[in-house]
Amino acid sequence: MKIEDKNGELIITDFNEAEAYKIASKIEQDGIDFYTKVLDEATEPAVKEKISYLLNEEKKHLKFFQERLFAVSEDKADGFEEDNLLGYMDYEVFKPFREAKDLPENIKDIKTALNLGIIAENSSINFYLSLRDKVTSPETKKELFAIIEEEKSHKELFEELLKQL
């Protein structure tokens, strides 16, 4: 599976549902790691409360993608090597997630973290929109729509927090 950014729109070629769910799971796990680090750095109670909420949302999304991966992988051989996943995540469209791993070095203040969160949420939204267009299950499409809306609300929450600081 290949992922390219064409003028802000993600184009997925050679689509493989299992690979897509592995990438989505990786995105959500990176989100969990990001929110955990931001939570550790945050000092204001209102920020901590909202970041805790977002952390729980990412855990819920991770569970969904892992369940979908299990469902599509049952009784099928998966030629997608786990090590290759990191190669997929090295695409420029996923740059915010790489930066999140180095969060203590990247964060000079909470505003920097929140701006990084906005960029990461945008990348997630774009990937999930592309994924939604490719999956075959109507139930999965419906759940992806809900996740996309939640990711949009996460982005709005970051923007709101930035205005309050």
TORKE-134533 format. One line per field, with one value per residue (C-alpha): x, y, z. Coordinates in steps of 0.2 Angstrom, whole numbers, always signed. Layout:
% residues N
east = (X:...)
north = (Y:...)
up = (Z:...)
***
This chain:
% residues 165
east = (+0:+7:+1:+4:-1:-7:-12:-17:-27:-21:-21:-20:-14:-13:-25:-25:-37:-26:-12:-23:-29:-11:-6:-22:-18:+0:-7:-19:-4:+6:-8:-9:+10:+8:-6:+2:+18:+7:-2:+14:+20:+3:+1:-16:-30:-42:-28:-25:-43:-46:-30:-36:-52:-42:-31:-46:-53:-37:-38:-56:-50:-36:-47:-58:-44:-37:-54:-56:-38:-42:-59:-51:-35:-44:-40:-29:-11:-4:+11:+13:+28:+27:+44:+37:+25:+38:+42:+24:+25:+40:+30:+30:+11:+14:+28:+19:+19:+37:+39:+28:+41:+53:+41:+52:+64:+51:+40:+46:+29:+11:+7:+20:+12:-5:+0:+8:-8:-18:-6:-7:-26:-26:-15:-27:-42:-35:-29:-46:-56:-45:-48:-66:-67:-58:-66:-80:-90:-104:-103:-84:-88:-101:-88:-75:-87:-89:-70:-67:-80:-72:-54:-61:-68:-51:-43:-56:-52:-34:-38:-50:-36:-24:-35:-37:-18)
north = (+0:+17:+34:+50:+68:+77:+95:+91:+75:+58:+46:+28:+15:-3:-3:-17:-16:-25:-14:+1:-4:-7:+10:+17:+8:+15:+32:+30:+23:+37:+49:+40:+42:+61:+64:+55:+66:+82:+77:+75:+92:+102:+111:+120:+109:+113:+108:+92:+88:+90:+81:+66:+66:+65:+52:+41:+45:+39:+23:+20:+22:+11:-3:-1:-2:-17:-26:-22:-28:-44:-46:-44:-54:-70:-85:-75:-74:-57:-53:-36:-36:-26:-19:-11:-1:+11:+14:+19:+31:+39:+47:+66:+66:+57:+69:+75:+58:+56:+73:+67:+53:+67:+77:+83:+90:+98:+106:+122:+126:+119:+130:+121:+104:+110:+116:+100:+91:+101:+96:+77:+78:+85:+70:+58:+65:+65:+47:+41:+50:+41:+25:+27:+29:+12:+0:-11:-14:-2:-4:+1:+16:+22:+20:+28:+43:+44:+43:+57:+68:+65:+69:+85:+89:+85:+98:+110:+107:+110:+127:+131:+128:+138:+153:+151:+152)
up = (+0:-5:+3:-6:-1:-17:-13:+5:+0:+4:-11:-6:-20:-19:-5:+8:+22:+35:+31:+33:+50:+55:+50:+59:+74:+74:+72:+87:+97:+93:+98:+115:+117:+112:+124:+138:+136:+134:+150:+159:+153:+156:+172:+171:+177:+162:+150:+159:+160:+141:+137:+148:+138:+122:+128:+132:+114:+106:+116:+110:+92:+94:+100:+85:+73:+82:+81:+63:+59:+68:+59:+42:+46:+52:+42:+30:+28:+30:+20:+28:+39:+55:+52:+36:+46:+51:+33:+30:+45:+38:+24:+26:+29:+45:+51:+66:+73:+71:+80:+94:+99:+102:+112:+126:+114:+103:+116:+123:+130:+130:+115:+104:+110:+105:+88:+85:+90:+78:+64:+69:+70:+52:+46:+55:+48:+30:+32:+39:+25:+12:+22:+23:+4:+2:+15:+9:+25:+27:+46:+46:+34:+47:+62:+52:+49:+68:+71:+58:+67:+84:+77:+70:+87:+94:+83:+88:+106:+103:+94:+109:+121:+112:+112:+131:+134)
***
